[in-house]
Amino acid sequence: MIETTAMMLQYASSYKHDNDQAEMRVWMKDFNKDVHKRYITLLAIAIWLILWQVASIVINSNILIASPIQVVTTLAKLIFEKSFWFSISSSFLKISLGFILAVVTGVLLSLGAYHNVFLKEFFTVAMRVIKSIPVASFVILALLWVRARNLSILISFLMVLPIIYTNVLKGVESADQGLLEMAAVFHMSGLRKLKFIYLPAVMPYFVSACSVGLGFCWKSGIAAEVIGLPNNSIGEQLYEAKLYLMTKEMFAWTVVIIGISVVFEKLILLLINKLNYALTKEMLER
């Protein structure tokens, strides 16, 4: 009996050791893939910077194109100016507000469309019209309705709304009908169906919509500011740089826009993925 118990303990220890080694190999494989991907990304960025530098040397005109070194130098000067941070904070808050409003509204409209055929057709027509109208036309029309300082909120909202609505509606409609039938048989509450059936179906579509929408949000929001020229905004800074042929400042502000857009997208998607992971973990535990 003692020998049998010892053999079982030895087998269990060996199995755990082998399992730990397998998990370590998988982790190392994923880690190496991530490092390789980052290396390729950095290499691609470096090549583009070199091409940019070569183009600036060949063209040899500070008005037409600024070199990467000049842009970095200009950016280093701008960060010590109060107007730089005022402009960034103002544009960031307004465009972010437009995005959040679009997400909330898009989700609510898609849920209404899912439960009512008329609402689905009604909202779908509106979304198609919004998607087909150029940003510049929207900006000019919107100036008749809102003040310039709130223009980027409205434009960001309108550009992101159709993306969120369409993707979330597709996600809800893709929910497993078999699971829904089982939920009806076992009289599962609406909240539990939302949590364990609809949300897992919607999340991939929602993440994709947010990823695309964040890019549109920033491009359209800044474009609105360039036309509307609200005080203390990135759009105003870009317009003034263009007006006075300050190419280095234009490039520097463009780099700032790209940087903020990328960081904001990463943070939002990280938050969504964490929520999705927590939801999936809770489902597996149950």
TIPA-26431 format. One record per atom (N, C-alpha, C): x, z, y; atom name. Coordinates in steps of 0.2 Angstrom, whole numbers. Layout:
% residues N
      X      Z      Y  atome
      X      Z      Y     CA
...
//
This chain:
% residues 286
      X      Z      Y  atome
      4      0     -6      N
      0      0      0     CA
      4      0      6      C
      9      4      6      N
     14      5     12     CA
     18     -2     13      C
     20     -5      7      N
     23    -11      8     CA
     19    -17     10      C
     12    -17      8      N
      8    -22     11     CA
      6    -21     18      C
      6    -15     20      N
      5    -13     28     CA
     11    -16     32      C
     17    -14     29      N
     23    -16     33     CA
     23    -24     33      C
     21    -27     28      N
     21    -35     28     CA
     16    -37     33      C
     11    -34     33      N
      5    -37     38     CA
      8    -35     45      C
     11    -30     47      N
     14    -28     53     CA
     19    -33     55      C
     24    -35     50      N
     29    -40     51     CA
     26    -47     53      C
     21    -49     49      N
     18    -55     50     CA
     15    -55     57      C
     11    -50     59      N
      8    -50     65     CA
     13    -50     71      C
     19    -47     70      N
     24    -47     75     CA
     27    -54     76      C
     28    -57     70      N
     31    -64     70     CA
     26    -69     73      C
     19    -68     71      N
     14    -72     74     CA
     14    -72     82      C
     14    -65     84      N
     14    -64     92     CA
     21    -67     95      C
     26    -66     92      N
     33    -69     94     CA
     32    -77     95      C
     30    -80     89      N
     29    -87     89     CA
     24    -90     95      C
     19    -86     95      N
     13    -88    101     CA
     16    -87    108      C
     20    -82    109      N
     23    -81    115     CA
     28    -86    117      C
     32    -88    112      N
     37    -94    113     CA
     33   -100    114      C
     28   -102    111      N
     24   -108    112     CA
     21   -108    119      C
     18   -102    121      N
     16   -101    128     CA
     22   -103    133      C
     28   -100    132      N
     33   -101    136     CA
     35   -108    137      C
     35   -112    131      N
     37   -119    131     CA
     32   -123    135      C
     25   -121    134      N
     20   -125    138     CA
     21   -123    146      C
     23   -117    148      N
     24   -115    155     CA
     30   -119    157      C
     36   -119    153      N
     42   -123    156     CA
     40   -130    157      C
     36   -133    152      N
     35   -140    153     CA
     31   -142    159      C
     26   -137    160      N
     22   -138    167     CA
     26   -137    173      C
     31   -132    172      N
     35   -131    178     CA
     40   -137    179      C
     43   -139    174      N
     47   -145    175     CA
     44   -151    178      C
     37   -152    176      N
     33   -158    178     CA
     32   -157    186      C
     31   -150    188      N
     29   -149    195     CA
     36   -150    199      C
     41   -148    196      N
     48   -149    200     CA
     49   -156    201      C
     48   -160    195      N
     50   -167    196     CA
     45   -170    201      C
     39   -168    201      N
     34   -171    206     CA
     36   -170    213      C
     38   -164    214      N
     40   -162    221     CA
     46   -165    223      C
     51   -166    218      N
     57   -170    219     CA
     56   -177    221      C
     51   -180    218      N
     49   -187    219     CA
     46   -188    226      C
     41   -183    228      N
     38   -183    234     CA
     43   -182    240      C
     48   -177    239      N
     53   -176    244     CA
     57   -183    245      C
     59   -186    239      N
     63   -192    240     CA
     59   -198    243      C
     53   -198    242      N
     48   -203    246     CA
     48   -202    253      C
     48   -195    255      N
     47   -194    262     CA
     54   -195    265      C
     60   -194    262      N
     66   -195    264     CA
     67   -203    266      C
     65   -207    261      N
     66   -214    262     CA
     62   -216    268      C
     56   -214    269      N
     52   -216    274     CA
     55   -214    281      C
     58   -208    281      N
     61   -206    287     CA
     67   -210    289      C
     71   -212    283      N
     77   -217    284     CA
     74   -223    287      C
     69   -226    284      N
     66   -232    287     CA
     64   -232    294      C
     61   -226    296      N
     59   -225    302     CA
     65   -225    307      C
     70   -221    305      N
     76   -221    309     CA
     79   -228    310      C
     79   -232    305      N
     82   -239    305     CA
     78   -243    310      C
     71   -242    309      N
     67   -246    314     CA
     68   -245    321      C
     69   -238    322      N
     70   -236    329     CA
     77   -239    332      C
     82   -239    328      N
     88   -242    330     CA
     88   -249    331      C
     85   -253    326      N
     84   -260    327     CA
     80   -262    333      C
     74   -259    334      N
     70   -260    340     CA
     73   -258    347      C
     77   -252    346      N
     81   -250    352     CA
     76   -250    358      C
     71   -246    358      N
     66   -245    364     CA
     63   -239    363      C
     64   -234    368      N
     61   -228    367     CA
     53   -228    369      C
     51   -233    372      N
     44   -234    374     CA
     40   -237    368      C
     43   -241    364      N
     40   -244    358     CA
     40   -239    352      C
     45   -236    351      N
     46   -231    345     CA
     51   -226    346      C
     49   -220    344      N
     54   -214    345     CA
     57   -213    338      C
     63   -211    338      N
     67   -210    332     CA
     65   -203    329      C
     66   -201    323      N
     64   -195    320     CA
     67   -189    324      C
     74   -190    325      N
     78   -185    329     CA
     75   -184    335      C
     73   -189    339      N
     70   -188    346     CA
     63   -184    345      C
     59   -186    340      N
     53   -182    339     CA
     54   -175    337      C
     58   -173    333      N
     60   -166    331     CA
     62   -163    337      C
     66   -166    341      N
     69   -162    348     CA
     63   -161    352      C
     59   -166    353      N
     53   -165    358     CA
     48   -160    355      C
     47   -160    349      N
     43   -155    346     CA
     46   -148    347      C
     52   -147    346      N
     55   -141    347     CA
     54   -138    354      C
     54   -143    359      N
     53   -141    366     CA
     45   -139    367      C
     41   -143    364      N
     34   -142    365     CA
     31   -135    362      C
     34   -132    357      N
     32   -126    354     CA
     33   -120    358      C
     37   -121    363      N
     38   -115    368     CA
     34   -116    374      C
     29   -120    374      N
     24   -121    380     CA
     17   -118    378      C
     14   -114    382      N
      8   -111    381     CA
      3   -117    379      C
      3   -122    383      N
     -2   -127    383     CA
     -2   -130    376      C
      4   -130    372      N
      4   -133    366     CA
      0   -129    361      C
      0   -122    361      N
     -3   -118    357     CA
    -11   -118    358      C
    -12   -118    365      N
    -19   -118    367     CA
    -23   -124    364      C
    -19   -130    365      N
    -22   -136    363     CA
    -23   -136    355      C
    -18   -134    351      N
    -19   -133    344     CA
    -25   -129    342      C
    -25   -123    345      N
    -30   -118    343     CA
    -37   -121    344      C
    -38   -124    350      N
    -44   -126    352     CA
    -47   -132    348      C
    -42   -137    346      N
    -44   -142    342     CA
    -46   -140    335      C
    -41   -135    333      N
    -42   -133    326     CA
    -49   -129    325      C
    -50   -125    329      N
    -57   -121    329     CA
    -63   -125    329      C
    -63   -130    333      N
    -69   -135    334     CA
    -69   -139    328      C
    -64   -142    326      N
    -64   -147    320     CA
    -66   -143    314      C
    -63   -137    313      N
    -64   -133    307     CA
    -72   -131    307      C
    -75   -130    313      N
    -82   -128    313     CA
    -86   -134    311      C
    -84   -140    314      N
    -88   -146    312     CA
    -88   -147    304      C
    -82   -145    301      N
    -81   -146    294     CA
    -86   -141    290      C
    -85   -135    292      N
    -89   -130    289     CA
    -97   -131    289      C
    -99   -133    295      N
   -106   -135    296     CA
   -108   -140    292      C
   -104   -145    291      N
   -105   -151    287     CA
   -106   -149    280      C
   -101   -145    277      N
   -101   -142    270     CA
   -108   -139    269      C
   -110   -134    273      N
   -116   -130    272     CA
   -122   -135    272      C
   -122   -139    277      N
   -128   -143    278     CA
   -129   -148    272      C
   -123   -151    271      N
   -123   -156    265     CA
   -125   -153    258      C
   -123   -147    257      N
   -125   -144    251     CA
   -132   -142    251      C
   -135   -140    257      N
   -142   -138    257     CA
   -146   -144    256      C
   -144   -150    260      N
   -148   -156    259     CA
   -148   -159    252      C
   -142   -159    249      N
   -142   -161    242     CA
   -146   -157    237      C
   -147   -151    238      N
   -151   -147    234     CA
   -158   -149    235      C
   -160   -150    242      N
   -167   -152    243     CA
   -168   -159    240      C
   -164   -163    241      N
   -164   -170    238     CA
   -165   -170    230      C
   -162   -165    227      N
   -162   -165    220     CA
   -169   -163    217      C
   -172   -159    221      N
   -179   -156    219     CA
   -185   -160    222      C
   -183   -165    226      N
   -189   -169    229     CA
   -187   -176    230      C
   -191   -181    227      N
   -189   -188    227     CA
   -189   -191    234      C
   -194   -189    238      N
   -195   -191    244     CA
   -189   -189    249      C
   -187   -183    248      N
   -182   -180    252     CA
   -175   -184    250      C
   -175   -185    244      N
   -169   -189    242     CA
   -168   -196    245      C
   -174   -200    245      N
   -173   -206    249     CA
   -173   -205    256      C
   -176   -200    259      N
   -176   -199    266     CA
   -169   -198    268      C
   -165   -193    265      N
   -159   -191    267     CA
   -154   -197    265      C
   -155   -200    260      N
   -150   -205    258     CA
   -150   -211    263      C
   -155   -213    265      N
   -156   -218    271     CA
   -152   -216    277      C
   -153   -209    279      N
   -149   -207    285     CA
   -142   -207    283      C
   -139   -205    277      N
   -132   -204    276     CA
   -129   -211    276      C
   -133   -216    274      N
   -130   -223    274     CA
   -129   -226    281      C
   -134   -224    285      N
   -134   -226    292     CA
   -128   -223    295      C
   -127   -216    294      N
   -121   -212    297     CA
   -114   -215    295      C
   -114   -217    288      N
   -108   -220    286     CA
   -106   -227    288      C
   -111   -230    290      N
   -110   -237    292     CA
   -108   -238    300      C
   -110   -233    304      N
   -108   -233    311     CA
   -101   -231    312      C
    -97   -235    316      N
    -90   -234    318     CA
    -90   -227    322      C
    -84   -224    321      N
    -83   -218    324     CA
    -83   -219    332      C
    -80   -224    334      N
    -80   -225    342     CA
    -88   -225    344      C
    -92   -229    341      N
    -99   -229    343     CA
   -102   -222    343      C
   -101   -219    338      N
   -104   -212    338     CA
   -101   -208    343      C
    -95   -208    345      N
    -92   -204    350     CA
    -95   -206    357      C
    -96   -212    358      N
    -99   -214    365     CA
   -106   -212    365      C
   -110   -213    360      N
   -117   -211    360     CA
   -117   -203    360      C
   -113   -200    357      N
   -113   -192    357     CA
   -111   -189    364      C
   -108   -193    368      N
   -106   -191    375     CA
   -112   -190    379      C
   -118   -194    377      N
   -124   -193    380     CA
   -128   -187    378      C
   -126   -184    373      N
   -130   -179    370     CA
   -127   -172    371      C
   -120   -172    370      N
   -116   -165    371     CA
   -111   -166    376      C
   -108   -160    378      N
   -103   -160    383     CA
    -96   -162    379      C
    -91   -164    383      N
    -85   -166    380     CA
    -82   -161    376      C
    -82   -155    378      N
    -79   -149    374     CA
    -81   -148    367      C
    -88   -150    366      N
    -91   -149    360     CA
    -91   -156    355      C
    -88   -161    358      N
    -89   -168    355     CA
    -85   -168    348      C
    -80   -165    347      N
    -76   -165    341     CA
    -80   -161    336      C
    -84   -156    337      N
    -88   -152    332     CA
    -93   -157    329      C
    -97   -161    334      N
   -102   -165    332     CA
    -99   -171    328      C
    -94   -174    330      N
    -91   -180    326     CA
    -88   -178    320      C
    -85   -172    319      N
    -82   -170    313     CA
    -88   -169    308      C
    -93   -166    311      N
    -99   -164    307     CA
   -102   -170    304      C
   -103   -175    308      N
   -106   -181    306     CA
   -102   -186    301      C
    -96   -185    302      N
    -91   -189    297     CA
    -91   -186    290      C
    -91   -180    290      N
    -90   -176    284     CA
    -97   -175    280      C
   -102   -175    284      N
   -109   -173    281     CA
   -111   -178    275      C
   -110   -185    276      N
   -112   -189    270     CA
   -108   -189    264      C
   -101   -187    265      N
    -97   -186    259     CA
    -99   -180    255      C
   -100   -175    259      N
   -102   -169    255     CA
   -109   -170    252      C
   -114   -172    255      N
   -120   -173    253     CA
   -120   -178    246      C
   -117   -184    247      N
   -117   -188    241     CA
   -114   -185    235      C
   -108   -182    236      N
   -104   -179    230     CA
   -108   -173    227      C
   -110   -169    231      N
   -114   -163    228     CA
   -120   -165    224      C
   -124   -170    227      N
   -130   -173    224     CA
   -128   -176    217      C
   -122   -180    217      N
   -120   -182    210     CA
   -118   -177    206      C
   -115   -172    208      N
   -113   -166    204     CA
   -119   -162    201      C
   -124   -161    205      N
   -130   -158    203     CA
   -134   -162    198      C
   -134   -168    199      N
   -138   -173    194     CA
   -134   -174    188      C
   -127   -172    188      N
   -123   -173    181     CA
   -124   -167    177      C
   -127   -162    179      N
   -128   -156    175     CA
   -130   -157    168      C
   -128   -154    163      N
   -130   -155    156     CA
   -137   -154    155      C
   -141   -159    153      N
   -148   -158    152     CA
   -149   -154    146      C
   -145   -154    141      N
   -146   -150    135     CA
   -145   -143    137      C
   -140   -141    141      N
   -140   -134    143     CA
   -146   -132    147      C
   -148   -136    151      N
   -154   -134    155     CA
   -160   -133    151      C
   -161   -137    146      N
   -167   -136    141     CA
   -166   -130    137      C
   -160   -128    135      N
   -159   -122    132     CA
   -160   -116    137      C
   -158   -117    143      N
   -159   -111    148     CA
   -167   -110    149      C
   -171   -116    149      N
   -178   -115    149     CA
   -181   -112    143      C
   -178   -113    137      N
   -181   -110    131     CA
   -180   -103    131      C
   -174   -101    133      N
   -172    -94    134     CA
   -174    -90    140      C
   -178    -94    144      N
   -180    -91    151     CA
   -175    -88    155      C
   -169    -92    156      N
   -164    -90    160     CA
   -166    -90    167      C
   -164    -85    171      N
   -166    -85    178     CA
   -162    -91    182      C
   -165    -92    188      N
   -163    -98    192     CA
   -155    -96    194      C
   -154    -90    196      N
   -147    -88    198     CA
   -142    -89    192      C
   -144    -87    186      N
   -139    -88    181     CA
   -138    -96    179      C
   -144   -100    180      N
   -143   -107    179     CA
   -138   -110    184      C
   -139   -108    190      N
   -135   -110    196     CA
   -127   -108    194      C
   -126   -102    192      N
   -120   -100    191     CA
   -116   -103    185      C
   -120   -103    179      N
   -117   -105    173     CA
   -118   -113    171      C
   -122   -116    174      N
   -124   -123    173     CA
   -122   -128    179      C
   -125   -126    184      N
   -125   -131    190     CA
   -118   -131    193      C
   -115   -125    195      N
   -109   -124    198     CA
   -103   -127    194      C
   -102   -126    188      N
    -97   -130    184     CA
    -98   -137    184      C
   -104   -140    185      N
   -105   -147    185     CA
   -103   -150    192      C
   -105   -146    197      N
   -104   -148    204     CA
    -97   -147    207      C
    -93   -142    204      N
    -87   -141    207     CA
    -82   -146    207      C
    -81   -150    202      N
    -76   -156    203     CA
    -78   -161    208      C
    -84   -162    209      N
    -87   -167    214     CA
    -86   -164    221      C
    -87   -157    221      N
    -86   -154    228     CA
    -79   -153    230      C
    -75   -152    225      N
    -67   -152    227     CA
    -65   -159    230      C
    -67   -164    226      N
    -66   -171    228     CA
    -68   -172    235      C
    -75   -170    236      N
    -78   -172    243     CA
    -74   -168    249      C
    -72   -162    247      N
    -68   -158    252     CA
    -62   -161    254      C
    -58   -163    249      N
    -52   -167    249     CA
    -52   -173    254      C
    -57   -177    252      N
    -58   -183    256     CA
    -61   -181    263      C
    -66   -177    264      N
    -69   -175    270     CA
    -64   -172    275      C
    -59   -168    273      N
    -54   -165    277     CA
    -50   -170    281      C
    -48   -175    277      N
    -45   -181    281     CA
    -49   -184    286      C
    -55   -186    284      N
    -60   -189    289     CA
    -61   -184    295      C
    -62   -178    293      N
    -63   -173    298     CA
    -58   -173    304      C
    -52   -173    302      N
    -47   -172    307     CA
    -46   -179    311      C
    -46   -185    307      N
    -45   -191    311     CA
    -51   -192    316      C
    -57   -191    314      N
    -63   -192    318     CA
    -63   -187    324      C
    -61   -181    322      N
    -61   -176    327     CA
    -56   -177    333      C
    -50   -179    331      N
    -45   -181    336     CA
    -47   -187    340      C
    -50   -192    336      N
    -52   -198    340     CA
    -57   -197    345      C
    -62   -192    343      N
    -67   -190    348     CA
    -64   -187    354      C
    -59   -183    353      N
    -55   -179    359     CA
    -52   -184    363      C
    -49   -189    360      N
    -45   -194    364     CA
    -50   -198    369      C
    -56   -199    366      N
    -61   -203    371     CA
    -65   -198    375      C
    -66   -192    373      N
    -70   -187    377     CA
    -66   -183    382      C
    -59   -183    380      N
    -54   -179    384     CA
    -56   -172    386      C
    -58   -168    381      N
    -60   -161    383     CA
    -53   -157    385      C
    -54   -152    389      N
    -48   -149    392     CA
    -45   -145    386      C
    -38   -144    386      N
    -34   -140    381     CA
    -36   -142    374      C
    -35   -149    373      N
    -36   -151    366     CA
    -30   -156    364      C
    -29   -157    358      N
    -24   -162    356     CA
    -25   -169    358      C
    -32   -171    358      N
    -34   -177    360     CA
    -32   -179    367      C
    -33   -174    372      N
    -31   -174    379     CA
    -23   -175    379      C
    -19   -171    375      N
    -12   -172    375     CA
    -10   -179    373      C
    -13   -181    368      N
    -11   -188    366     CA
    -13   -193    371      C
    -18   -193    374      N
    -20   -198    379     CA
    -16   -197    385      C
    -14   -191    387      N
     -9   -191    393     CA
     -2   -194    391      C
      0   -193    385      N
      6   -195    383     CA
      6   -203    383      C
      1   -206    381      N
      0   -213    380     CA
     -1   -216    388      C
     -4   -212    392      N
     -5   -214    399     CA
      1   -215    403      C
      6   -210    402      N
     12   -210    405     CA
     18   -213    401      C
     16   -216    395      N
     21   -219    391     CA
     26   -214    388      C
     24   -209    387      N
     29   -203    384     CA
     28   -204    376      C
     32   -209    374      N
     31   -211    366     CA
     33   -205    362      C
     39   -202    364      N
     41   -196    360     CA
     36   -190    359      C
     32   -189    365      N
     27   -184    364     CA
     21   -186    360      C
     20   -193    360      N
     14   -196    356     CA
     16   -195    349      C
     22   -197    347      N
     24   -196    340     CA
     24   -188    338      C
     27   -184    342      N
     27   -177    341     CA
     20   -174    340      C
     15   -176    344      N
      8   -174    343     CA
      5   -177    336      C
      7   -183    335      N
      5   -186    329     CA
      7   -182    322      C
     14   -180    323      N
     17   -176    317     CA
     13   -169    317      C
     11   -166    323      N
      7   -160    323     CA
      1   -161    319      C
     -3   -166    321      N
     -9   -168    318     CA
     -9   -168    310      C
     -4   -172    308      N
     -3   -173    301     CA
     -1   -166    298      C
      3   -162    301      N
      5   -156    298     CA
     -1   -151    297      C
     -5   -150    303      N
    -11   -146    302     CA
    -16   -148    297      C
    -17   -155    297      N
    -22   -158    292     CA
    -20   -156    285      C
    -13   -157    283      N
    -11   -156    277     CA
    -11   -149    275      C
     -9   -144    279      N
     -9   -137    278     CA
    -17   -135    277      C
    -21   -137    282      N
    -28   -135    281     CA
    -31   -137    275      C
    -30   -143    273      N
    -32   -146    266     CA
    -30   -142    260      C
    -23   -140    260      N
    -21   -136    255     CA
    -24   -129    255      C
    -25   -126    260      N
    -28   -119    260     CA
    -35   -120    258      C
    -39   -124    260      N
    -46   -125    258     CA
    -47   -126    251      C
    -43   -131    248      N
    -43   -133    241     CA
    -40   -127    237      C
    -35   -123    239      N
    -33   -117    236     CA
    -38   -112    235      C
    -42   -111    241      N
    -47   -106    240     CA
    -53   -108    236      C
    -55   -115    236      N
    -60   -117    231     CA
    -58   -117    224      C
    -51   -119    223      N
    -49   -118    216     CA
    -49   -111    213      C
    -47   -106    218      N
    -47    -99    215     CA
    -54    -97    214      C
    -59    -99    218      N
    -66    -97    216     CA
    -68   -101    210      C
    -66   -107    209      N
    -68   -111    203     CA
    -65   -107    197      C
    -58   -105    197      N
    -55   -102    192     CA
    -58    -95    190      C
    -60    -91    195      N
    -64    -85    194     CA
    -70    -86    191      C
    -74    -91    193      N
    -80    -93    189     CA
    -79    -95    182      C
    -74    -99    181      N
    -73   -101    174     CA
    -71    -95    170      C
    -67    -91    172      N
    -65    -85    169     CA
    -70    -80    167      C
    -75    -80    171      N
    -81    -75    170     CA
    -85    -78    165      C
    -86    -85    165      N
    -90    -89    160     CA
    -87    -88    153      C
    -80    -88    152      N
    -77    -88    146     CA
    -78    -80    143      C
    -77    -76    148      N
    -78    -69    146     CA
    -85    -67    143      C
    -90    -70    146      N
    -96    -69    144     CA
    -98    -73    137      C
//
